[in-house]
C-alpha cells in the first residue's frame, strides 16, 4: 500500500480533475480540489475533495491556499478551454497564459510551502508554432527544472470530452485511462511521461 498523500489538485473541476478525485480518495489520499468557480465547490465536495476556491492568477491567494493545505504533491491539470471545440482557437492566449503564468504561480507556491512534488498536464502532440506551443515548452521546462513530472496526454476521448462520439487521431487516450495512469504516476521520477492508449 502506497503512503497516503495530500494532493493539491489545480483544475479539479475539469474533465480529468473530476475523474481524478474519486480515484485519489479511493487510494486513501486527501485531495484539495482547487477551482475558481464558486458554483463548482459543491461538486468537488461530493466527489470527495476538500474544495479550495482560488484563482491561479491571484498569486498571493494561491501561495496562501497551498501553504494552508500543505500538500505532498501538486497536480496541475489546469486548462482554459471553451466548452465548444470550435472555439478553441479563440482561447489560445488564455490557455497559454494558464500554462505559463498559472504554472509559474503554482511553482512559486510550491517553493513557499516545503516544495511538494509537481506533476503538470501537457499535450503529447506537436502544436503548430505559436503561443500554445511556446507555453507548453515553457511549462515542461519549468516543471522539469523543479524535479517534477510532465504528464504528456494524448487527445482525450470519452464521456465529457470534446471527443464523446468519435475517437480522435493519435496520440489519444480514453479519459478514464488517463486518470488511472495519472494516479499511478504520483510517485514517478522526474521526467516526461507520455500518457496514451
N, C-alpha and C positions, 0 to 999 in steps of 0.2 A: 504494500500500500504506500503510495506516494504521500509525502507530508502535506498537511493542509496548508494552503497558501492564501494570502489575502490578495485578491486580484482587482486592480483598479481598471475597469473596462470603459474606455472612452469610445463613444459611438455605440452605447449599449442598446439603444432603441432601433438601430439599423437592422437590415435584413439578416446579417450574420450575428450581430450582437444578441438579437432575440433568441437565436438558436444556441448561442454560447452559454448564456446564463444558466438554463436548466442543467446543461451538461456539466458545467463547472460546479454547481451546487451539489449535484448528484455525486461528484467525486469528493465532496467534503470541503471544497474551497469556499471562502467567504468572498462574495462579489460586491464591489461598489460599482453600481451602474451609473455612469455619467451621461446626462442628456442636457441639452439647453432648452428643451421644451417642457414647460411645467405640466402640459397635458399628457406627457408620456411617463411621468413618475409612478402613477398607479400601475400601469402595465409592467414596469420594471419590478415593482414590489411583488406583483402577482407571479412573475417569473422566478422570484426568489432572490432578487438583488436588493441591496440597500441603495435606494435611489439617491443620486448626488446631482443636484441641479446646479449646473455651472456651464459657462461658455468658454470654450478652449481659447478664445481670443482675449478673455479677461485674465491676463497673466497673473495678477496678484491673487485673484479669487481662486484660480486654478492651483497655484502653489499652495494656498491655504487648504484647499479641498484635498489635495494629495497628501499633504502633511497630516491632516486630521485623520484620513483613512489609514495612513501608514502601511502602504501595500508592499508585498514581496515582489509583485510583478505589475507592470503597467502594460496593458494590452490596448494598442491604438488601432481601433477599427473605424476611425473617423473618415467619412467622405462627405462631400457636399454635392449631392446629385439630385436632379429633379425626379419627380415621380414618373414623368413621361420620358421614355427613352429618346424620343425625337428631339427633346430639348437639352440633351447632354452638352451639345456644343455651346449653348448659352451659359453653361455652368463651368466651363473650362477654367476661368480665372478663379472662381470661388473654390473649386476643388483643388486647384494648385495652391491656393493660399492655406487651405487646411492642412495640406501635406508639408508645407514649408513652415509658415509662422505657427500654425497649430501644433505641428510635431515638435518644433523647437521649444515652444512653451511647455509641452509635456516633458521634454528632456530636462529643461530648467527646473521644473517642479520635482522631477526625479532626483536631480542633483541636490536639491534642498531638502529632501526627505529620506536621506540614507541610501540613495542610489539603488532603488529596486531595479530588477532586470526589465528591459523594454523589449516588447515584441510589437512590430508595426506592419500594417497591411500595405501591400503594393500590388502591382499587376505583373503577370507572367508573360504578357505580350509586349511587342515593340510598339511604343507610341510614336506617332509622327512628331517630328521636331516641333517644339513649341512650348508654351508654359507648362502643360501637363507633363511632358517628357522630362523637362528640366526639374520640375517639382519632384517627380518620382526619383530621379537620380540624386537630388539633394537629400530627400528623406532617407534613401538607402545608405548614403554616405554617413549621414548624421547618426543613424541608428547603429551602424556597424562601428563607428568611432566610439560609441558608448559601450561596446561589447554586447550589443543587443542582437535580436534575431529579426530578419526581414522575412515576412510571410508573403511570398510572391504567388498570389492566387490566379488561377485561370478564370475565365469568364464564368460567373455564377449562373446556374440554371436550376429550375425547380420552383416550388411554391414561393410567392412573394418576390421573386427576382424579375428582371426585365425579360428573362427567357423562360416564362412559365409554360408556354405552349410548345416552343421548339428548342431543339438542342443547338447551342451556338457552335461556331467553328472552334477548333483547338487553338490555343490551350483553353481547356474548360474544366470546371469542377462542379459537381452537384453540391448544392448549398449545405445539405446536412453532412455530407462527406467532408466539406471544407471545415465545418465547425468541429467535427470529430478530430480531424488532423490537428487543428489549432490547439485543442485541449491537450493532445498528446505532446505537443511541442513546447509546453510551458517550461520544461526542464532542458530544452535543447541548447547545445553550444552555440556561441555566436556565429552567424553566417547567414547566407541567403538560402531559404528553403522554398522550393517550388512546390506548390500545392495544386495538383491537377488530378483528373481521373487517371 
